[in-house]
Amino acid sequence: MIRTTAAPQHTRAPPPTTKAPRSAAPTYAQVAEKKQPKEFTEVKSKKKARKETILPKPYPTADRLVIFGLTTAPNDRKEAADRALQVINKTITDHTDISHPPFILAHITATNNLTFTTAPQHLGISYEPYLAIFENALHEFPITSSRISQRWTRFIVNGIPTTATPNDARTEIETNYPSLRMGQTPRWLTSPERRQGKEASSMVVTFIGEMTKKSLGATSLALFNRECNLAEYISFGPSTQCNKCQQYGHPTQRCTAGGHTYAVCAQYHPTLVRLATAKPGTPARTRQSAAPTASNHTKPRTETAQPTSRSCWHCDATTPQLPTRL
């Protein structure tokens, strides 16, 4: 008897378990909604405490002046100013409400103004009620006007006829423009020698108050039946050096030179770069001229420092040829 065996039955393996799908990343709005606001502490910068000085901080000098206009100035201005200072202090201390002399300086300016300066802790406006008393006390001086100092603004008026006088210019301005208050009588910008042979020249005018051409609302003034252009006044003196031509006696804005002069070599290129101070043989810092040309506009120049402590990277000059003061 043949014994038969049943074929083995193969069981199918269970399907692999699949991982749960990942949830989508939360959006910024969802995170912002769940995020609780935190309390922040505002940090303020601490200012250094100012050290106290023995003398308190004074008021600006421009706010401490009392000015009297004179028709003519005395021969000895210093002696006259000293005498006026004694007279005005004695006059003001005779009043019961003032015990200490308020004025500490007095001088007579080139425009014939007798100017008094109050103490550092006093304002000139405080003594405006006493102007009439001051004028009576200074009867020996030919006083024409008295006022308290205020901020001034100067302009240059071009095109004034050379036949006019400064007093004529002041009268013309005050007549045509009553809203402009003159701080001083106008003066000529140039010397009489430079005005010879000219039909018109420029004057410096002073208006009371801080203003610009924009706030003034005009670029010219109608004076002497002509339009006189206004220009900003730039103060300068014999020690003022021009950054364009390197000469003394005028500012850069008033320079009439045709080109720039380099301060090291005195050649005609701008003084707008740093002098090469690197060691000999080392590459200097890459520089590009501030005045672009066809050769240096797109490609900067890289140079090697010369074996000198100061050199011009424009033209290899090493000996400074600076102008001297006159």
Helices and strands as residue ranges (DSSP letters): H 28-34, G 61-63, E 65-70, H 77-93, E 103-108, E 113-118, G 124-130, H 131-137, E 143-148, E 152-161, H 166-176, E 182-188, H 192-195, E 200-208, H 213-216, E 220-223, E 226-232, G 252-254
